[in-house]
Amino acid sequence: MPSEQAAQIDWNGRTHSYRPKPDWTDRISPDLRLHKTYSDDLDPVTFEVLRQKLWTINLAHGDTITRISGSPLLASLDFNMSILTEDAEVVVNAPYVQFLNAGAPLGIRYILETHSAKPGIAEGDIWCCNDPWIAACHQMDVMFAAPIFVDGQLFGWVANAGHQYDLGGIVPGGWPQNAEDVYSDPVVLTPFKMVEKDEIKPEMEALYLRQSRMPDLVALDLRAQIAGVVLARDQIIGLAKRYGADTVKAAMRRMLDQAQESFRQTLLKVPDGTWTEIRYLDEALPGQRTTQRTQLTVTKKGDRITINNAGTDAQTPGTNGIPFTSFSGSITGIISVSMLYSQLFAYGGCERQIDYDLTPGLLMCCDYPTAVSGGILQTIPMMNAVQSILSRMMACDDTLRPDLVAPCGDFMLPVLIGYDDRGKYFGQAILDSFGCGSGARSFGDGVDSSGPTFSPLSMVLNVELIEQWYPLLFLYRKEDADGGGPGEWRGGNGMRSAITPYRSASMTVVTNSGGQCISAQNCGGLFGGLPAPAGHYLVSYDTDLPEKARNRIVPGSIYDLKAERTEPLRAKSNGAALDAGDVMEIRTGGGGGYGDPLLREPVRVARDVDLGYTSVDAATSIYGVALASDGTVDEPATEALRNKLHGERASWHASGVNDDSPAIPATGEPSRRIHAYIAAVDQDGERVLACDKCGHRYCGYGGDYKTAALMNESPATTIPSNVDPAHFVDEPIVLRRFACPSCHVQVGAEITKANEPVKAEMVFA
């Protein structure tokens, strides 16, 4: 349970984020009648009909948004929508960007608690809010929420949150990387009624649109999101009239109860323990050559988990912080796609089993007035940390292991700003990171250019659509060799895209990036699988592209061009000009690997080389596979090469950290795998963690296997096609790998600061 100190924090939405107190419903106006009754005799057939109907209504809500909005962001499904109960438990969430509507239950409870008496909540209202400390992940992901009234009672809510085209701030598009505090961010709007009695309030719309550089486009976004909640609200009212309000509410309650019980039963399959992930975030402000540390800890006891952010650096000026809305959305979003997909993302049920023991004012749960609009991209490495932890938990059970997946690539977001040759202004992002690779699984490779795990239906837009919106041309978009993390199962590769200005009077690129996806890695691997290499924004200036175009030659790589100079842009930058003949290549991330690369079947490596997924260099240096001249596996040479690489592991050194965990007597329980290559077993009268391949004892059951493993630190460039972090940060960054002291199977791999102590990934209670 949360600590006593944490319980004293006033989470009021002003300095600290809003988090409703246990007695928050006591402050709902008694004049607002809540529909709480439900039928006791809902039959299974009617339940399934209503369950699927609610799912369909929610998806139609999203379709309405994309059909009305003219935004490339909403066309990429950079939004999400939900159906909620009268007290704002999420009954249905959509398979879009999972964390984006995490603020809906928070914002609606805030409205109920603080505004139900005055100005009141009535039929025909639609509330709007983009305050990150109340209801939004950042200011650009604006929440619209409509109450659903049936027979004069508040029956439920529908809500969406979507990225608006522009709402001001010092950089167009809403990701100002040079903002030192929220006052340089886009405007912050606490909850207000945008629609009253089913009519848009003209004075509020005018105030809202006044903040934007492109008010006409934002007016379309506004109407699209309003239309979405109106459609969903009206269809649910119709559903209640057809089947009866109590029957529909019974279905909603059962969906929540089933999701809760499903999550509870999943947790009961996992042994009690604590799992920890550390991530680094580069440059709080553009040009800074330092990193900041984040730490996520999940403690599982019985059928509950507790989330802790201790060990995370304090917030500073700059754009590396995320508020509680994004933090909590990271947790529930990954739980939804990993453990609740069969429950139609009814994550309100799983929230009943989650406790938060948080310190406000840290980068992961920052306070007002931190700049958070540009910091939204740091939600992705946070979600990848959650993905790693949940996957390690799921690895402890044979029935859960097939559902685990390594993290996907972090997010890169280039924003293009300028004027076309007709004087029309543009300023928005290219979302090619929706083509990142997914992480490897316990039984197979990740999917190349699949898109992020946390957003199952989001898509990379057709290049013709992007060329329609912006004055540019795509020279190519292709899958990226060596883009995923190597492993027994490799991560999916990401993409490389190249653009050049076309009919542009001016064009400037602003770069935004999460974690260390430009300097060191895109994401981590699992159980000895390697991290995915960093991506890049690579610009070749004053190239011979015009000459090639005249000769009808389209380059297949940026390296095919002659250029005055070629330079990588930093993770955060606020204005690199692109002129005619300049070319920028965007390399988006791949997914993390799973397991020891030396255990990958050589024929799979040969096939990957043949298809262009893996380079010959990676095949030999990482996988230990030698290929004959015809591309087939040279088996004797491969055996010799793998023996050599295993021998090199034998020379790795001990971590130097002592295992001081108390001995736990043998339990008599059968062997239980808790890792791809490690099991909890009884040995010599003691419960221990031992190598599942050779039986070597690492440590006691409550110890850290990494402290007893052999360890090696090598340059981050050991990862194929990775960059040297020294180009971007001054702190030494290394690849740290761990292996069994006896059979030398690789059991861990991580990108870390060289001076970071060895940290336990998991410790069992």
Summary of the structure (lengths in Angstrom):
residues: 765
radius of gyration: 26.1
end to end distance: 15.9
largest distance: 81.4
contacts: 3019
relative contact order: 0.10
helix: 30%
strand: 25%
